[in-house]
Amino acid sequence: MSILDRELEVARRIARQAGEILQQVYATDFSVQAKEGGAGPVTVADERANAFIVGELRKAFPGDGVVAEESEDASDAKRFDRCWYVDPLDGTQEFVKRNGEFAIHIGLAVAGKAAVGVVYRPVGDTLFAGVVGQQGFVEDAGGRRALRVSDVAEPSEMRLVVSRSHRSALTDQIVQRLGITREKESGSVGLKCGLLAEAHADLYIHVSGKSYRWDNCAPEAVLRSAGGILTDLGGVAYRYDGSELQNHRGLLACNAAAFPRVQPVVEQFAREAGILK
């Protein structure tokens, strides 16, 4: 076994078991609450899966920190060199809409950098997994396949994946400047990065500052294991060291071939819009 193989295997198991918890709630007439401060919806599925994943990670890796979206205490991010970042249900709006485009994110950061990632979509039983520096893979009904981003380098030939629930005028301006004409919609951040990792899409831009590290730790590890890149809109890698949890500078996920041409355009628009200071 190579380094971090056990972490990946445990995260895969926990993600699949948490998926069963989500599916159980998904099959019922569940209620939806609004989080305090207008931070979006939350369901009993988020809370049950959160408790299960955190408990299992603490049992398996008692020396690691755990930061999870539905857990109030995020201090582990500053106290541990190894810290797990958990989103028990990324895409709660998609869960509520019952379109199946939600996922479980379990990511491990080591020394402030994304290292291991599992993104699991219970509906359709699709699991993306990767260790940075090793070959990532996807598991679904067709078996296990290696992940590899596309090599599309011409921006106008890129396929953009956009949010089903959030669309901004700034995204439209960037798309127009790059000459992109092909788009597809998807829900969860992890599933969007999965589309890039499978070379079904080439670019994802999230211009809002309202995402958090648990949204992107696992997707970043998966995408990087497929040869892709995930940064803020300024092209700077996010740190997972507890210095901040909110992604104030947005998200940019791209294949490596087009990144040098796409990133400066995205940064220019983000600076003009005041997202980057």
Sine and cosine of phi, psi and omega as CSV:
sin_phi,cos_phi,sin_psi,cos_psi,sin_omega,cos_omega
0.00,0.00,0.68,-0.74,0.05,-1.00
-1.00,0.02,0.14,-0.99,-0.06,-1.00
-0.86,0.51,0.67,-0.74,0.03,-1.00
0.96,0.29,0.13,0.99,0.06,-1.00
-0.90,0.44,-0.66,0.75,-0.01,-1.00
-0.90,0.43,-0.66,0.75,0.02,-1.00
-0.86,0.52,-0.67,0.74,0.00,-1.00
-0.91,0.41,-0.69,0.72,-0.02,-1.00
-0.90,0.43,-0.69,0.73,0.00,-1.00
-0.90,0.43,-0.68,0.73,0.01,-1.00
-0.89,0.46,-0.62,0.78,0.05,-1.00
-0.88,0.47,-0.71,0.70,-0.01,-1.00
-0.89,0.46,-0.74,0.68,-0.04,-1.00
-0.89,0.45,-0.65,0.76,-0.01,-1.00
-0.88,0.47,-0.68,0.73,0.01,-1.00
-0.91,0.41,-0.65,0.76,0.02,-1.00
-0.92,0.39,-0.64,0.77,0.05,-1.00
-0.91,0.41,-0.54,0.84,0.06,-1.00
-0.87,0.50,-0.59,0.81,0.04,-1.00
-0.91,0.42,-0.61,0.80,0.04,-1.00
-0.89,0.45,-0.72,0.69,0.02,-1.00
-0.88,0.48,-0.68,0.73,-0.04,-1.00
-0.90,0.44,-0.59,0.81,0.02,-1.00
-0.88,0.47,-0.69,0.72,0.01,-1.00
-0.95,0.32,-0.64,0.77,-0.02,-1.00
-0.84,0.55,-0.52,0.86,-0.05,-1.00
-0.99,0.13,-0.06,1.00,-0.04,-1.00
-0.95,-0.32,0.09,-1.00,0.06,-1.00
-1.00,0.01,0.94,0.35,-0.11,-0.99
-0.96,0.28,0.39,-0.92,0.04,-1.00
-0.99,-0.14,0.33,-0.94,-0.04,-1.00
-0.81,-0.58,0.77,-0.64,0.08,-1.00
-0.94,-0.35,0.37,-0.93,0.09,-1.00
-0.99,-0.11,0.71,-0.70,0.06,-1.00
-0.94,0.35,0.40,-0.92,0.05,-1.00
-0.90,0.44,0.59,-0.81,0.05,-1.00
0.98,0.22,0.24,0.97,0.05,-1.00
0.93,0.37,0.52,0.85,-0.07,-1.00
-1.00,0.05,0.32,0.95,0.08,-1.00
0.98,-0.22,0.03,-1.00,-0.05,-1.00
-0.99,0.15,0.36,-0.93,0.10,-1.00
-0.58,-0.81,0.57,-0.82,0.01,-1.00
-0.80,-0.60,0.15,-0.99,0.06,-1.00
-0.89,0.45,-0.41,0.91,0.03,-1.00
-0.91,0.42,-0.71,0.70,0.06,-1.00
-0.81,0.58,-0.74,0.67,-0.14,-0.99
-0.94,0.33,-0.66,0.75,0.00,-1.00
-0.92,0.38,-0.70,0.71,0.00,-1.00
-0.91,0.42,-0.63,0.78,0.03,-1.00
-0.86,0.51,-0.77,0.64,-0.03,-1.00
-0.88,0.48,-0.66,0.75,-0.02,-1.00
-0.91,0.42,-0.76,0.65,-0.05,-1.00
-0.89,0.45,-0.72,0.69,-0.01,-1.00
-0.87,0.49,-0.71,0.71,0.00,-1.00
-0.88,0.48,-0.70,0.72,-0.02,-1.00
-0.92,0.39,-0.64,0.76,0.02,-1.00
-0.91,0.41,-0.64,0.76,0.00,-1.00
-0.92,0.39,-0.56,0.83,0.06,-1.00
-0.93,0.37,-0.70,0.71,-0.08,-1.00
-0.96,0.27,-0.57,0.82,-0.08,-1.00
-0.72,-0.70,0.95,0.31,-0.09,-1.00
-0.89,0.46,-0.30,0.95,0.00,-1.00
-1.00,-0.02,0.01,1.00,-0.03,-1.00
-0.98,-0.18,0.40,-0.91,0.17,-0.99
-1.00,0.09,0.37,-0.93,0.07,-1.00
-0.67,-0.74,0.81,-0.59,0.10,-1.00
-0.86,-0.52,0.82,-0.57,-0.06,-1.00
-0.74,-0.68,0.51,-0.86,-0.12,-0.99
-0.85,0.53,-0.67,0.74,-0.08,-1.00
-1.00,-0.06,0.21,0.98,0.09,-1.00
-0.97,-0.24,0.73,-0.68,-0.10,-0.99
-0.94,0.34,-0.60,0.80,-0.10,-1.00
-1.00,0.05,0.91,-0.42,0.02,-1.00
-0.94,-0.35,0.29,0.96,-0.11,-0.99
-0.93,0.36,-0.35,0.94,0.01,-1.00
-0.83,0.55,-0.50,0.87,-0.05,-1.00
-0.86,0.51,-0.51,0.86,0.00,-1.00
-1.00,-0.03,-0.34,0.94,-0.17,-0.98
-0.99,-0.14,-0.26,0.97,-0.09,-1.00
-0.83,-0.56,0.64,-0.76,0.07,-1.00
-0.95,0.32,-0.52,0.85,0.10,-0.99
-0.94,-0.35,0.84,-0.54,-0.03,-1.00
-0.65,-0.76,0.75,-0.67,0.06,-1.00
-1.00,0.05,0.67,-0.74,0.07,-1.00
-0.90,-0.44,0.85,-0.52,-0.17,-0.99
-0.84,-0.54,0.80,-0.60,0.25,-0.97
-0.90,-0.44,0.96,-0.29,-0.11,-0.99
-0.94,0.33,-0.34,0.94,0.02,-1.00
-0.41,-0.91,1.00,0.02,0.03,-1.00
-1.00,0.06,0.88,-0.47,-0.09,-1.00
0.97,-0.23,0.69,0.72,0.00,-1.00
-0.86,0.51,-0.58,0.81,0.04,-1.00
-0.88,0.48,-0.60,0.80,0.02,-1.00
-0.94,0.33,-0.58,0.82,0.06,-1.00
-0.88,0.48,-0.73,0.69,-0.01,-1.00
-0.90,0.43,-0.62,0.78,0.02,-1.00
-0.97,0.23,-0.19,0.98,0.03,-1.00
0.87,0.49,0.66,0.75,0.06,-1.00
-0.98,-0.19,0.05,1.00,0.11,-0.99
0.99,0.16,-0.09,1.00,-0.14,-0.99
-1.00,-0.07,0.84,0.55,0.07,-1.00
-0.79,-0.61,0.34,-0.94,-0.09,-1.00
-0.51,-0.86,0.31,-0.95,0.12,-0.99
-0.98,-0.20,0.75,-0.66,0.04,-1.00
-0.92,-0.39,0.83,-0.56,0.14,-0.99
-0.77,-0.64,0.94,-0.35,-0.05,-1.00
-0.81,-0.59,0.56,-0.83,0.06,-1.00
-0.91,-0.42,0.79,-0.61,0.11,-0.99
-0.96,-0.28,0.69,-0.73,0.04,-1.00
-0.84,-0.54,0.82,-0.58,-0.03,-1.00
0.81,0.58,0.62,0.79,0.09,-1.00
0.99,0.13,0.09,1.00,-0.01,-1.00
-0.84,-0.55,0.62,-0.78,0.06,-1.00
-0.86,0.51,0.75,-0.66,-0.07,-1.00
-0.81,-0.59,-0.65,0.76,-0.04,-1.00
-0.74,-0.67,0.64,-0.77,0.03,-1.00
-0.56,-0.83,0.67,-0.74,0.17,-0.99
-0.77,-0.64,0.78,-0.62,0.08,-1.00
-0.84,-0.54,0.89,-0.47,-0.09,-1.00
-0.86,-0.51,0.82,-0.58,0.08,-1.00
-0.98,-0.21,0.95,-0.31,-0.04,-1.00
-0.89,0.45,-0.66,0.75,0.02,-1.00
-0.96,0.27,0.93,-0.36,-0.09,-1.00
0.99,-0.14,-0.13,0.99,0.09,-1.00
0.76,0.65,0.87,0.50,0.00,-1.00
-0.89,-0.46,0.82,-0.58,-0.04,-1.00
-0.82,-0.58,0.83,-0.55,0.09,-1.00
-0.98,-0.19,0.70,-0.72,-0.04,-1.00
-0.59,-0.81,0.58,-0.81,0.02,-1.00
-0.26,-0.96,0.53,-0.85,0.18,-0.98
-0.90,-0.44,0.79,-0.61,-0.03,-1.00
-0.87,0.50,0.78,-0.63,-0.04,-1.00
0.99,-0.10,-0.14,0.99,0.07,-1.00
-0.84,-0.54,0.18,-0.98,-0.02,-1.00
-0.98,0.22,0.86,-0.50,0.05,-1.00
-0.98,0.19,0.22,-0.98,-0.02,-1.00
-0.51,-0.86,0.28,-0.96,0.10,-1.00
-0.83,-0.56,0.63,-0.77,0.05,-1.00
-0.87,-0.50,0.79,-0.61,0.08,-1.00
-0.49,-0.87,-0.29,-0.96,-0.04,-1.00
-0.87,0.49,-0.39,0.92,-0.01,-1.00
-1.00,0.07,0.05,1.00,-0.02,-1.00
0.97,-0.23,-0.46,-0.89,-0.02,-1.00
-0.93,-0.37,0.74,-0.67,0.01,-1.00
-0.74,-0.67,0.53,-0.85,0.06,-1.00
-0.94,0.35,0.55,-0.83,0.05,-1.00
-0.99,-0.11,0.66,-0.75,0.08,-1.00
-0.43,-0.91,0.83,-0.56,0.02,-1.00
-0.92,0.38,0.28,-0.96,0.02,-1.00
-0.95,0.32,0.22,-0.98,0.08,-1.00
-0.92,-0.38,0.41,0.91,0.05,-1.00
-0.91,0.41,0.87,-0.49,-0.06,-1.00
-0.96,-0.29,-0.34,0.94,-0.02,-1.00
-1.00,0.08,0.90,-0.44,-0.08,-1.00
-0.80,0.60,-0.64,0.77,-0.06,-1.00
-0.92,0.38,-0.28,0.96,0.01,-1.00
-1.00,-0.08,-0.03,1.00,-0.07,-1.00
-0.97,0.25,0.45,-0.89,0.09,-1.00
-0.96,-0.29,0.86,-0.52,-0.04,-1.00
-1.00,-0.05,0.69,-0.73,0.15,-0.99
-0.96,-0.30,0.76,-0.65,-0.10,-1.00
-0.82,-0.57,0.30,-0.95,0.01,-1.00
-0.94,0.35,0.60,-0.80,0.13,-0.99
-0.97,0.26,-0.52,0.85,-0.15,-0.99
-0.98,-0.22,-0.33,0.94,-0.07,-1.00
-0.75,-0.67,0.83,-0.56,0.07,-1.00
-0.66,-0.75,0.69,-0.73,-0.05,-1.00
-0.83,-0.56,0.38,-0.92,0.05,-1.00
-0.91,0.42,-0.54,0.84,0.01,-1.00
-0.89,0.45,-0.66,0.75,0.06,-1.00
-0.86,0.51,-0.69,0.72,0.02,-1.00
-0.86,0.50,-0.64,0.76,-0.01,-1.00
-0.91,0.41,-0.68,0.74,0.01,-1.00
-0.90,0.43,-0.70,0.71,0.00,-1.00
-0.87,0.50,-0.68,0.74,-0.01,-1.00
-0.90,0.43,-0.69,0.73,0.00,-1.00
-0.90,0.44,-0.63,0.78,-0.02,-1.00
-0.98,0.21,-0.26,0.97,0.00,-1.00
0.98,0.18,0.37,0.93,-0.02,-1.00
-0.97,0.22,0.75,-0.66,-0.02,-1.00
-0.86,-0.51,-0.20,0.98,-0.05,-1.00
-0.94,-0.35,0.79,-0.61,-0.02,-1.00
-0.69,-0.73,0.42,-0.91,0.20,-0.98
-0.64,-0.77,0.46,-0.89,-0.03,-1.00
-0.98,-0.18,0.57,-0.82,0.08,-1.00
-0.46,-0.89,0.32,-0.95,-0.06,-1.00
-1.00,0.01,-1.00,0.08,-0.11,-0.99
-0.87,0.50,0.56,-0.83,0.12,-0.99
-0.83,0.56,-0.69,0.73,-0.02,-1.00
-0.89,0.45,-0.63,0.78,0.00,-1.00
-0.95,0.32,-0.54,0.84,0.09,-1.00
-0.90,0.44,-0.72,0.70,0.03,-1.00
-0.91,0.41,-0.52,0.85,0.09,-1.00
-0.89,0.45,-0.64,0.77,0.06,-1.00
-0.88,0.47,-0.64,0.77,0.06,-1.00
-0.92,0.40,-0.68,0.73,-0.05,-1.00
-0.90,0.43,-0.48,0.88,0.03,-1.00
-1.00,-0.02,0.04,1.00,-0.02,-1.00
0.90,0.43,0.47,0.88,0.12,-0.99
-1.00,-0.02,-0.20,0.98,0.09,-1.00
-0.51,-0.86,0.23,-0.97,-0.11,-0.99
-0.84,-0.54,-0.30,0.95,-0.16,-0.99
-0.45,-0.89,0.65,-0.76,0.12,-0.99
-0.66,-0.75,0.78,-0.63,0.02,-1.00
-0.82,-0.57,0.80,-0.60,0.07,-1.00
-0.87,-0.49,0.97,-0.23,-0.15,-0.99
-1.00,0.07,-0.21,0.98,0.03,-1.00
-0.97,0.24,0.47,-0.88,0.08,-1.00
-1.00,-0.10,0.35,0.94,-0.13,-0.99
-0.98,-0.20,0.28,0.96,0.12,-0.99
-0.99,-0.17,0.17,-0.99,-0.10,-0.99
-0.73,-0.69,0.20,-0.98,-0.09,-1.00
-0.86,0.51,-0.54,0.84,0.02,-1.00
-0.93,0.36,-0.30,0.95,0.09,-1.00
-0.95,0.31,-0.52,0.85,-0.20,-0.98
-0.85,-0.52,-0.10,1.00,-0.01,-1.00
-0.90,0.44,-0.82,0.57,0.01,-1.00
-0.89,0.45,-0.73,0.68,0.03,-1.00
-0.86,0.51,-0.60,0.80,0.02,-1.00
-0.89,0.46,-0.70,0.71,0.00,-1.00
-0.88,0.47,-0.69,0.73,0.03,-1.00
-0.88,0.47,-0.74,0.67,-0.05,-1.00
-0.90,0.43,-0.67,0.74,0.01,-1.00
-0.92,0.39,-0.54,0.84,0.05,-1.00
-0.93,0.36,-0.26,0.97,0.04,-1.00
-0.98,-0.20,0.09,1.00,0.02,-1.00
1.00,-0.01,0.21,0.98,-0.01,-1.00
-0.99,-0.13,-0.05,-1.00,-0.08,-1.00
-0.72,-0.69,0.67,-0.75,0.13,-0.99
-0.73,-0.69,0.84,-0.54,0.00,-1.00
-0.65,-0.76,-0.07,-1.00,0.22,-0.98
-0.98,0.18,0.02,-1.00,-0.08,-1.00
-0.92,0.40,-0.31,0.95,0.05,-1.00
-1.00,0.02,0.06,1.00,0.01,-1.00
0.99,0.13,0.21,0.98,-0.03,-1.00
-0.99,-0.16,0.74,-0.68,0.02,-1.00
-0.91,0.41,0.65,-0.76,0.08,-1.00
-0.98,0.22,0.57,-0.82,0.08,-1.00
-0.99,-0.14,0.62,-0.79,0.04,-1.00
-0.92,-0.39,0.84,0.54,-0.09,-1.00
-0.87,-0.49,0.17,0.99,0.02,-1.00
1.00,0.08,-0.04,1.00,0.02,-1.00
-0.90,0.44,-0.53,0.85,0.18,-0.98
-0.36,-0.93,0.41,-0.91,0.01,-1.00
-0.94,-0.33,-0.47,0.88,-0.05,-1.00
-1.00,0.06,0.64,-0.76,0.01,-1.00
-1.00,0.03,0.96,0.26,-0.09,-1.00
-0.89,0.46,-0.39,0.92,-0.11,-0.99
-0.97,-0.23,0.40,0.92,0.09,-1.00
0.93,0.36,-0.11,-0.99,-0.02,-1.00
-0.72,-0.69,0.62,-0.78,0.10,-0.99
-0.73,-0.69,0.90,-0.44,0.06,-1.00
-0.89,-0.45,0.75,-0.67,-0.16,-0.99
-0.42,-0.91,0.39,-0.92,0.18,-0.98
-0.95,0.32,0.29,-0.96,-0.08,-1.00
-0.96,0.28,-0.51,0.86,-0.08,-1.00
-0.91,0.42,-0.63,0.78,-0.08,-1.00
-1.00,-0.09,-0.26,0.97,-0.11,-0.99
-0.79,0.62,-0.71,0.70,-0.04,-1.00
-0.89,0.45,-0.40,0.92,0.01,-1.00
-1.00,-0.06,-0.52,0.85,-0.05,-1.00
-0.99,0.16,-0.69,0.72,-0.15,-0.99
-0.85,0.52,-0.69,0.72,0.00,-1.00
-0.88,0.47,-0.56,0.83,0.03,-1.00
-0.92,0.38,-0.72,0.69,0.03,-1.00
-0.87,0.49,-0.69,0.72,-0.01,-1.00
-0.89,0.46,-0.67,0.74,0.00,-1.00
-0.85,0.52,-0.75,0.66,0.00,-1.00
-0.91,0.41,-0.62,0.79,0.00,-1.00
-0.91,0.41,-0.59,0.81,0.04,-1.00
-0.94,0.35,-0.67,0.74,0.02,-1.00
-0.89,0.45,-0.52,0.85,-0.01,-1.00
-1.00,0.08,-0.07,1.00,0.02,-1.00
0.99,0.12,0.12,0.99,0.02,-1.00
-0.95,0.30,-0.61,0.79,0.07,-1.00
-0.96,-0.29,0.76,-0.65,-0.02,-1.00
-1.00,-0.05,0.00,0.00,0.00,0.00
